């Protein structure tokens, strides 16, 4: 990952140098040439542990680590008609190790499933009419890893009021994914149950819309409400996740009890989140950011989220931002723990992500944006460090630390 980070930094410096050359040779096209807006380099480290792995039927280690690096670059220019064109390119690399995925085939000491790399580039183009206060944008993305590829596209539109105190936005996205189906090692030959099986390529398509309305209530208070319906179809089960049924007098060759099947879920899911944000500027040194959301879907899950982040300015160029989020959800009608499903069930999973639980997530961020640049490096205009700790009522816990460097 250090090599990837250094490569990204070198990539950024090359782009800055190329734009410096453009500046000297094409000064006569000042109004229409590309302008470097900013670039961000984000690195993070995530680790988790728990004892409800869905790969082993709802019991067993959930230990996982993930190292993530992403880089985004934003450029802009004004066209002949005065419209502002903004181009954003982003690329990310995730490398993870997963002890639970390694148990797809527990006979191996460390299988190919133990670790993987995900690469996800994306490109967006936004066209803004600053005089009329509206903009339209397009985006395209790709994500690839060992057993999964995803191609996505999006369209967005924003309209601002004449006094700039109100914004309405709509965003449409579609993702067309393909799974290379992997089954638990015991079920790879002559599997006689439902759904896709080992060696199949299965589709998963996702469509979503996000509508939001932001309003400035006063110079101290802003509010935003949002509705984000989403629909998925195709293979929504994770086929290498095991489910053990309640016929415990039935012994498997490895000594486990109950008929063993691969997770099987409906081939469609409709989700409806509704949320609101409220930001309050308390004097010149404190900003209160709050968020609340209600969620429901046709798998029987209902959830609610409440979050508060307080930004405290220590100096004009430094701030700290402690945050806390509480979340609770009901269980999906298709969830049950190990040896609790009945053989008559049409759909079944022992994935505790679909169980009833509540969670707490808290931490803090520290942000520095000195006018002379971070460590007197003028091009690095901001650095932010964030740490968060997450814990669930079913025992899963995780930690994440991240660093964001901004270049201008």
Secondary structure, DSSP 8 states (H G I E B T S, - for coil): -HHHHHHHHHHHHHHHHHHHHHHHH-GGGTTTS-EEEEEEEEEEEEEEE-SB-TTTTS-B---EEEEEEEEEEEEEEE-TTS-EEEEEEEEEEEEEEETTGGGGGTTSSS-GGGEEEEE--EEEEEEEETTTTEEEEEEEEEEEETTEEEEEEEEEEEEE-TTSSEEEEEEEEEEEEEEE----GGGSSS--SSS--TT-EEEEEEEEEEEEEEEE-SSSEEEEEEEEEEEEEE--S-TT-EEEBS-TTSB-TTS-BS-EEE-B--SEEEEEEEEEEEEEEETTTEEEEEEEEEEEETTS-EEEEEEEEEEEEEETTEEEEEEEEEEEE---TTB--TT-B-TT-SSBB--GGGS-EEEEEEEEEEEE--TT-BTTBTTEEEEEEEEEEEEETTS-EEEEEEEEEEE-
